[in-house]
Amino acid sequence: MARASNPRGTTAMWVRDHLDGLWRDEDFASWYSRDGRPGLSPAQLATVCVLQFLFNLSDRQVAEAVRCRIDFKYALAMELDDPGFHHSVLTDFRDRLREGDRADSLLDLALERMRSAGLLKERGRQRTDSTQVLAAARELTRLELVLEAVRAALEEAARCAPEVLDELVDADWAKRYGRPVRLTSQPSHPATRLKQAGADARRLLEHLPPATRGPRAEVLGQIMVQNFLIDIRGNLRPRADRDGQPRGALRIVSPYDPESRRAIRGNTRWSGYLVHVTETCDADDSVNLITDVATTTPTRDSQAMPGIHARLRSRRLLPAEHLVDGGYVSAALLDRSARDHQVQLVGPVKASGSWQEKQQTGFTREAFDIDFDRRRVTCPNGQTSERWFEPPAMTPYTVVRFAARQCDPCPDRSLCARGASARTVNFLPRHLHELQAHNRTAQHDSQWRRRYAARSGVEGTICEFVNGHRARRGRYHGVAKTHVQHVLTAIAIAIAIAIAIAINIERLATHAPPATDHPRPLTAFQLYLDARDLTWESWWQQGK
């Protein structure tokens, strides 16, 4: 019946026809208890989750599609009279999926299937890039954050220990926290209301016994520490700039998603997470498939690279050449990738942050001759350093200082040092310094640039990830569950690509190649010219 109603098939039907067996129920045996009532097929639920992100459906929509659409029943090998399941089953399955590294294990199974189909290979070339992910929470001001955190803690206490609130909550509390906080852009008396909210939060935490405090109350306690201060008189007041406030990487921005963070990159500001996407990009005509997805809090890209290589190694998909942008590259990572994984990390090494480098004037560190064997440095004017030491505070850098009697008489002092101090040169250990210098020199080579140009193709994958499958905005709270969303989206993209390849191969195998010569028919005027032996440019008829 599915074939009769869809002779050419649908995307859901192609999933079963070309990629049947991505996983089996036995692959999920460790996720469930050995006792109790048998549950739904986890392999079917995993396929439903992938189809959900492939078609950008909600839980209710995909549950309805499984119940009503014949192509979904075909993809899941279900009987026509199967009533399907309630949409809340998907929430429970994703909760199981976010525990530990189960989401990555699901991606491992899909990649192993594609490897067996000949679509993936080890020691090729891959590329990585990251993009921001907006948290599934509303942007809150400082006043809204404290008010909503108090309301969330009250909601939690009303469910778990309502008797604690009897002597605390009155008509004023009901007016302030009886509904979700919605303030205008310029609320009335914001400073007074912030102090009042802080006092209410302090009283609530004092009345809640530690044994009855839930996650919302714990988050409220952290928000209080980050935004309020108790002075020497015991009075509670909001923290000012001079009191010190946590950095954006530590500051909680929503009581419902305490793991999301506020981040700034250039002119882009957001609250949420980062997702790092890695895909193959071999030089031949092979397909580009996503091999790793990492969801993290907004940190430096370089901090995600060791984890990416570790997961690729466990999947036996380590590349020989890994193309990344400058945010992933450092001298230490270049050395670690080559030493631990035999992976050549290709990307621009950042220039030094000295004022000589920024202004493109004066003597940069590259102008000094470093002699590691004799432990001395020679400046461009021939002066040799006197002090070579490795302070623990600057590990792993070595510090070399010139004497004032050497720098003061120098005619080029203004190009080398500023102020009254003499020139100081900092550099990495020998093997890292030479590796850094080699990569900075190679970046100006045309051959290196042609090889690195393939990295820009990952922007298309990021665009498909974000716009085609709505991965820019998180559906769920927390890093773990947002990572589940990104893994299922990556599998959906890989499946869509693999299906397209299988269909193309099938069509090429069953159909003869089209004729390449299609001469254009002569027009009436051209026939008129031929009848009268008048010459005209006949190349037009060749179809060129």
matplotlib code that plots the C-alpha trace (Angstrom):
import matplotlib.pyplot as plt

x = [0.0, 2.9, 4.4, 1.0, 0.3, 3.9, 5.4, 8.5, 8.8, 9.3, 12.2, 10.9, 10.5, 14.0, 15.4, 14.2, 15.1, 18.6, 19.7, 17.7, 19.6, 21.2, 20.6, 18.9, 17.1, 20.1, 22.2, 20.1, 19.9, 22.0, 19.6, 16.7, 16.1, 16.0, 12.9, 9.4, 7.0, 8.5, 8.7, 8.5, 11.3, 14.2, 15.4, 12.1, 12.1, 15.6, 14.5, 11.5, 13.7, 15.9, 12.9, 11.6, 14.7, 14.9, 11.4, 11.6, 8.6, 7.5, 6.8, 3.1, 3.5, 5.9, 3.7, 0.7, 2.8, 3.7, 0.0, -1.4, 1.3, 1.8, 5.4, 6.3, 4.8, 6.7, 10.0, 9.4, 8.1, 4.8, 1.4, -1.2, -3.5, -0.7, -1.9, 1.6, 2.5, 1.9, 4.1, 5.4, 7.3, 9.8, 10.6, 11.4, 13.6, 15.6, 16.1, 17.7, 19.6, 21.2, 22.7, 26.5, 27.7, 24.7, 24.0, 27.6, 27.1, 24.0, 26.1, 28.8, 26.3, 25.1, 28.7, 29.6, 26.7, 27.9, 31.5, 30.4, 28.6, 31.9, 30.9, 33.5, 37.2, 40.0, 43.0, 41.3, 40.7, 38.2, 37.2, 35.6, 33.8, 31.5, 28.4, 26.3, 23.2, 20.5, 19.2, 15.5, 15.0, 13.9, 16.5, 16.2, 17.5, 19.0, 15.8, 13.8, 16.4, 16.1, 12.3, 11.9, 14.4, 12.3, 9.1, 10.7, 11.9, 8.3, 6.8, 9.2, 8.5, 4.8, 5.1, 7.5, 7.0, 3.9, 3.8, 7.0, 5.4, 2.4, 4.1, 6.0, 3.7, 1.2, -0.8, 2.2, 4.1, 1.1, 1.0, 4.8, 5.3, 1.8, 2.5, 5.6, 7.6, 7.0, 8.6, 8.7, 11.9, 11.9, 10.2, 9.2, 11.6, 14.0, 16.5, 13.9, 12.3, 15.7, 16.4, 12.9, 13.4, 16.8, 15.2, 12.4, 14.9, 17.0, 13.9, 12.8, 16.2, 16.3, 12.8, 13.7, 15.5, 18.5, 16.8, 13.8, 15.8, 15.5, 17.4, 15.5, 16.3, 20.0, 20.0, 18.4, 21.2, 23.8, 22.0, 22.0, 25.7, 26.4, 24.1, 24.0, 26.4, 26.0, 28.0, 29.7, 26.4, 24.6, 22.5, 21.8, 22.5, 23.0, 26.5, 28.0, 30.8, 33.4, 32.2, 33.2, 30.8, 31.4, 32.5, 30.0, 31.3, 30.2, 27.2, 23.7, 21.4, 18.2, 16.8, 15.4, 18.6, 21.5, 24.1, 23.5, 25.9, 26.2, 28.9, 30.3, 32.2, 33.0, 29.6, 27.6, 26.1, 23.9, 22.9, 23.3, 25.9, 28.3, 28.1, 31.2, 30.6, 33.2, 32.8, 34.8, 36.2, 38.4, 39.7, 38.0, 34.3, 33.3, 30.4, 31.0, 29.5, 29.4, 31.7, 31.4, 29.2, 30.2, 27.9, 29.7, 29.2, 30.7, 34.4, 37.4, 37.3, 40.7, 39.4, 37.0, 39.7, 41.2, 37.7, 37.0, 40.1, 39.5, 36.0, 37.2, 39.9, 37.3, 35.3, 38.4, 37.8, 40.8, 41.9, 45.4, 44.7, 42.3, 41.4, 40.2, 40.1, 42.4, 40.3, 41.2, 44.9, 47.8, 51.3, 50.5, 47.6, 49.7, 52.2, 49.7, 47.6, 50.7, 52.2, 49.1, 46.9, 49.3, 46.9, 48.2, 46.2, 46.0, 45.0, 46.3, 48.4, 47.6, 50.2, 51.7, 49.8, 52.7, 52.2, 55.0, 52.9, 49.6, 51.1, 53.4, 56.3, 59.4, 61.1, 58.8, 60.0, 60.8, 63.5, 65.5, 67.9, 67.2, 70.1, 68.6, 71.9, 73.7, 70.6, 70.9, 69.0, 70.6, 68.7, 68.8, 71.5, 73.8, 73.2, 73.2, 70.8, 72.1, 69.1, 67.4, 64.9, 61.7, 59.3, 56.6, 54.0, 54.6, 54.9, 55.7, 57.2, 60.8, 61.6, 64.7, 65.5, 68.0, 69.8, 69.0, 72.6, 72.1, 68.8, 69.1, 71.9, 70.3, 69.2, 66.3, 65.0, 61.6, 61.0, 61.8, 60.7, 58.4, 58.7, 61.7, 62.0, 64.4, 63.2, 61.8, 61.3, 59.0, 58.9, 57.8, 60.1, 62.3, 60.1, 57.0, 58.7, 60.1, 56.7, 55.0, 57.5, 57.2, 53.4, 53.5, 55.9, 53.9, 50.7, 52.1, 52.7, 50.3, 50.2, 49.3, 46.5, 45.1, 45.1, 43.5, 40.8, 38.8, 38.0, 35.5, 33.2, 32.2, 30.2, 27.7, 27.2, 26.8, 24.2, 22.3, 22.6, 21.2, 18.7, 17.7, 17.1, 16.6, 19.6, 20.4, 17.8, 17.9, 14.7, 15.6, 17.3, 20.9, 24.0, 23.3, 19.8, 20.8, 23.6, 21.0, 19.2, 22.4, 23.4, 20.0, 20.2, 23.6, 22.4, 19.4, 21.7, 24.0, 21.0, 19.7, 23.0, 23.4, 19.9, 20.7, 23.8, 22.0, 19.2, 21.7, 23.6, 20.4, 19.3, 22.6, 22.6, 19.0, 19.0, 21.2, 23.1, 21.2, 22.3, 24.6, 23.9, 20.6, 20.6, 18.2, 15.4, 15.7, 13.5, 11.2, 13.6, 16.6, 14.6, 13.9, 17.7, 18.6, 15.9, 17.6, 21.2, 22.0, 24.8, 24.2, 26.1, 25.2, 27.1, 23.9, 22.3, 25.0, 23.7, 27.0]
y = [0.0, 2.4, 1.6, 2.0, 5.4, 6.6, 4.9, 7.0, 6.7, 9.4, 10.4, 8.3, 5.3, 5.8, 5.6, 2.0, 1.1, 2.3, 2.6, -0.1, -1.4, 1.8, 0.2, -2.8, -3.2, -5.1, -1.9, -0.3, -3.2, -1.4, 1.5, -0.4, -2.6, -6.4, -6.6, -5.1, -4.7, -4.7, -1.2, 0.1, -0.7, 1.6, 1.2, 2.4, 5.4, 6.3, 6.3, 8.4, 10.9, 11.2, 11.6, 14.2, 16.4, 15.5, 17.0, 19.6, 18.3, 18.7, 15.7, 15.8, 16.2, 13.3, 11.1, 12.0, 11.3, 7.8, 7.1, 8.6, 8.6, 5.4, 6.2, 6.6, 3.2, 1.8, 3.3, 1.8, -1.6, -1.1, -2.6, -0.4, -0.7, 0.1, 3.0, 4.3, 5.8, 8.9, 11.8, 11.9, 8.6, 10.7, 12.8, 9.8, 8.4, 11.6, 11.6, 8.2, 9.4, 12.4, 10.2, 9.7, 9.5, 7.7, 10.4, 10.0, 6.2, 6.7, 8.7, 6.0, 3.3, 5.5, 6.3, 2.6, 1.8, 4.4, 3.2, -0.3, 1.2, 2.7, 6.3, 6.9, 6.2, 6.9, 9.2, 11.4, 15.1, 16.8, 20.3, 21.8, 25.0, 26.3, 28.4, 29.9, 28.2, 30.3, 28.9, 27.9, 30.7, 34.3, 37.1, 38.5, 41.7, 41.6, 42.5, 40.0, 37.3, 37.7, 38.0, 34.9, 32.9, 33.6, 32.6, 29.4, 28.5, 29.2, 27.0, 24.2, 24.6, 24.6, 21.2, 19.6, 21.3, 23.6, 23.8, 25.8, 28.6, 29.1, 31.6, 33.3, 34.0, 36.8, 39.0, 41.1, 37.9, 36.7, 40.0, 40.0, 36.3, 35.0, 35.1, 35.0, 38.2, 40.5, 43.9, 46.8, 48.2, 50.9, 49.5, 51.8, 51.9, 49.2, 49.7, 49.5, 46.5, 44.7, 45.3, 44.0, 40.9, 40.2, 40.5, 38.1, 35.6, 35.8, 35.1, 32.3, 30.6, 31.0, 29.3, 26.4, 23.6, 22.2, 18.8, 20.3, 22.5, 21.4, 22.5, 25.8, 26.8, 25.9, 28.1, 30.9, 30.6, 30.9, 33.9, 35.6, 35.2, 36.5, 39.6, 40.6, 41.3, 41.4, 44.4, 44.6, 45.7, 42.6, 44.5, 43.0, 45.2, 44.6, 44.2, 47.2, 47.1, 47.9, 44.9, 42.4, 40.4, 37.0, 36.8, 35.9, 32.4, 31.9, 34.1, 32.4, 34.0, 32.0, 30.1, 27.5, 26.8, 27.3, 25.9, 28.5, 31.4, 34.9, 35.2, 37.8, 37.1, 40.2, 42.0, 38.8, 38.5, 35.7, 33.6, 29.8, 27.4, 26.6, 23.7, 22.4, 20.5, 18.3, 16.8, 15.0, 17.0, 14.7, 16.1, 13.4, 13.3, 11.5, 12.8, 15.1, 13.5, 14.8, 12.8, 14.6, 17.1, 18.7, 21.0, 23.1, 26.2, 29.3, 28.8, 29.1, 26.9, 25.5, 23.9, 21.6, 20.3, 17.5, 16.1, 16.1, 14.1, 11.7, 10.9, 10.6, 8.2, 6.0, 5.9, 5.0, 8.2, 10.3, 12.4, 12.8, 16.5, 18.6, 22.1, 24.6, 28.4, 30.4, 29.9, 26.2, 26.6, 27.1, 25.9, 23.4, 21.9, 21.6, 19.6, 17.6, 16.6, 15.4, 13.6, 11.9, 11.3, 11.8, 14.5, 17.5, 20.5, 23.1, 26.6, 30.1, 30.6, 33.9, 36.7, 37.9, 40.6, 43.0, 46.6, 46.2, 43.5, 45.4, 48.7, 46.9, 49.0, 48.3, 45.0, 42.0, 38.9, 37.3, 40.0, 38.6, 35.6, 33.0, 30.6, 27.8, 26.0, 29.0, 30.3, 33.8, 36.2, 38.7, 41.8, 43.3, 45.7, 43.0, 43.3, 40.0, 39.4, 38.9, 37.3, 34.0, 32.6, 30.5, 32.0, 29.5, 32.2, 32.3, 28.6, 27.4, 30.7, 31.6, 35.2, 37.0, 40.6, 43.0, 45.5, 49.2, 50.1, 48.1, 49.6, 53.3, 54.3, 52.3, 54.6, 52.3, 52.2, 53.8, 50.9, 48.3, 49.3, 51.9, 53.6, 53.4, 49.6, 47.7, 45.2, 41.9, 38.9, 36.0, 32.7, 29.1, 26.1, 25.2, 22.6, 24.7, 27.9, 26.3, 24.8, 28.1, 30.0, 27.3, 27.6, 31.4, 31.3, 28.7, 30.7, 33.2, 30.4, 30.2, 26.4, 26.4, 28.8, 26.7, 23.7, 25.7, 27.0, 23.8, 24.8, 27.4, 24.6, 23.9, 27.2, 25.5, 22.7, 25.1, 27.0, 23.7, 22.8, 26.1, 27.2, 23.8, 22.1, 25.0, 24.1, 27.7, 27.8, 25.1, 23.1, 21.9, 23.1, 22.1, 21.1, 17.4, 17.6, 20.3, 18.0, 15.3, 17.7, 18.4, 14.7, 13.8, 16.7, 15.6, 12.0, 13.4, 15.5, 12.5, 10.2, 12.8, 12.9, 9.1, 8.6, 11.1, 9.1, 5.8, 7.1, 8.6, 5.3, 3.4, 5.7, 5.6, 1.8, 1.4, 4.1, 4.6, 7.9, 10.6, 11.5, 14.5, 15.6, 17.4, 19.4, 22.2, 22.1, 24.5, 27.5, 28.6, 31.3, 28.9, 26.5, 29.4, 30.2, 26.6, 26.4, 29.3, 28.1, 31.1, 30.5, 31.0, 30.0, 26.4, 26.0, 27.1, 23.8, 21.8, 22.9, 24.5]
z = [0.0, 0.7, -2.7, -4.4, -2.9, -3.3, -6.4, -6.3, -2.5, 0.1, 2.3, 5.2, 3.0, 1.6, 5.2, 5.4, 1.8, 1.8, 5.5, 7.2, 10.2, 11.6, 15.0, 16.6, 19.9, 21.2, 20.9, 23.6, 26.1, 28.7, 28.8, 30.3, 33.3, 32.8, 34.9, 34.5, 31.6, 28.1, 26.6, 23.0, 20.6, 21.3, 17.8, 16.5, 18.9, 17.8, 14.2, 15.1, 16.8, 13.7, 11.4, 13.8, 13.3, 9.6, 9.1, 11.9, 13.7, 17.3, 19.6, 19.0, 15.2, 14.8, 17.1, 14.8, 11.7, 13.1, 13.7, 10.4, 7.7, 5.8, 4.8, 8.5, 9.2, 6.3, 7.6, 11.1, 9.8, 11.7, 10.8, 9.3, 12.3, 14.8, 17.0, 17.5, 20.9, 23.1, 22.3, 25.9, 25.2, 23.2, 26.2, 28.3, 25.5, 25.2, 28.9, 28.6, 25.6, 27.4, 30.2, 30.0, 26.4, 25.0, 22.4, 21.1, 21.1, 18.9, 16.5, 16.6, 15.5, 12.5, 11.5, 11.7, 9.4, 6.9, 7.1, 6.2, 3.2, 2.1, 2.7, 5.4, 5.8, 8.3, 7.7, 5.2, 5.5, 7.8, 8.9, 12.0, 12.8, 15.6, 15.8, 18.6, 20.0, 21.7, 24.9, 25.2, 27.7, 27.5, 27.8, 31.3, 32.9, 36.3, 38.0, 36.0, 36.7, 40.5, 40.4, 38.2, 40.3, 43.4, 41.6, 40.4, 43.9, 45.2, 42.6, 43.5, 47.3, 46.7, 45.1, 47.5, 50.9, 50.8, 54.6, 54.7, 52.8, 55.2, 57.5, 54.7, 51.7, 52.1, 49.8, 48.7, 47.8, 45.8, 43.9, 43.1, 42.3, 41.4, 37.6, 35.4, 35.4, 32.4, 32.8, 30.4, 29.0, 31.6, 34.8, 37.6, 40.6, 39.5, 42.3, 45.0, 43.4, 43.1, 46.8, 47.7, 45.5, 47.2, 50.6, 49.6, 48.3, 51.5, 53.6, 51.4, 51.6, 55.4, 55.7, 53.4, 55.2, 53.3, 53.1, 51.2, 48.8, 45.2, 42.0, 41.7, 45.3, 44.7, 41.6, 43.5, 46.1, 43.4, 41.8, 45.2, 45.6, 42.1, 42.3, 46.0, 48.8, 52.6, 54.0, 57.4, 59.0, 57.8, 55.2, 51.8, 48.8, 45.1, 43.9, 42.1, 39.6, 42.3, 44.4, 41.6, 39.5, 37.9, 34.3, 31.6, 31.5, 35.1, 35.4, 35.5, 33.0, 33.6, 36.6, 34.2, 32.3, 34.8, 32.4, 29.6, 29.6, 28.0, 25.4, 23.1, 19.9, 17.8, 17.3, 18.2, 21.6, 22.8, 25.8, 25.3, 24.1, 21.3, 18.9, 17.1, 13.9, 12.2, 8.7, 6.1, 3.1, 1.1, -2.2, -4.3, -5.2, -2.0, 0.0, 3.0, 6.2, 9.7, 12.0, 15.3, 17.1, 20.4, 22.4, 25.1, 27.1, 25.4, 25.8, 23.5, 20.5, 21.3, 24.5, 22.4, 20.1, 22.4, 23.0, 19.3, 18.5, 21.3, 20.0, 16.4, 17.6, 19.4, 16.2, 14.1, 12.0, 12.8, 9.9, 8.6, 8.0, 10.1, 8.7, 11.4, 11.8, 14.0, 17.2, 17.3, 16.7, 19.2, 19.3, 22.1, 20.1, 16.9, 18.9, 20.8, 17.8, 15.9, 18.9, 20.3, 17.2, 14.2, 13.0, 11.1, 12.4, 9.6, 10.5, 10.9, 14.0, 15.7, 15.6, 18.9, 20.7, 21.1, 20.1, 17.5, 15.8, 16.0, 14.6, 12.1, 13.3, 15.4, 16.3, 16.9, 18.6, 15.2, 14.7, 17.7, 17.3, 20.0, 20.8, 22.9, 23.3, 24.8, 26.5, 25.1, 22.7, 20.3, 19.3, 15.8, 16.8, 18.1, 21.8, 23.8, 26.6, 30.2, 32.0, 30.9, 33.4, 33.5, 36.1, 37.3, 36.9, 33.1, 32.5, 29.8, 28.6, 28.9, 29.8, 28.6, 29.6, 28.4, 30.7, 30.7, 29.9, 26.6, 25.6, 26.7, 24.3, 21.4, 18.5, 17.8, 21.3, 20.4, 18.0, 20.6, 24.1, 25.7, 29.0, 31.3, 31.2, 28.9, 26.3, 27.4, 25.1, 25.9, 23.9, 24.2, 24.7, 21.7, 20.0, 20.4, 19.3, 16.1, 15.3, 15.8, 13.7, 10.9, 10.8, 10.7, 7.8, 5.9, 6.2, 3.6, 1.0, -1.9, -1.8, 1.9, 1.2, -1.6, 0.7, 3.5, 1.2, 1.6, 5.2, 4.0, 2.8, 6.4, 6.4, 4.1, 6.6, 9.4, 7.3, 6.7, 10.4, 11.5, 8.8, 7.4, 10.7, 13.2, 15.3, 16.1, 18.8, 21.5, 22.1, 25.6, 28.8, 29.7, 27.8, 27.8, 26.3, 23.8, 22.7, 22.1, 19.8, 17.9, 17.6, 16.2, 13.8, 12.6, 12.1, 10.1, 7.9, 7.3, 6.5, 4.0, 2.3, 2.3, 0.9, -1.9, -2.8, -2.7, -4.9, -7.4, -7.6, -8.1, -10.8, -12.6, -12.4, -13.8, -16.5, -19.5, -19.6, -21.5, -25.0, -25.0, -28.6, -29.0, -32.3, -32.3, -35.0, -37.8, -37.7, -40.6, -41.7, -41.6, -43.8, -46.1, -46.3, -47.1, -49.8, -51.6, -51.0, -48.8, -46.3, -42.6, -39.4, -39.0, -35.7, -34.0, -35.0, -33.3, -29.9, -28.9]

ax = plt.figure().add_subplot(projection="3d")
ax.plot(x, y, z, "-o")
ax.set_aspect("equal")
plt.show()
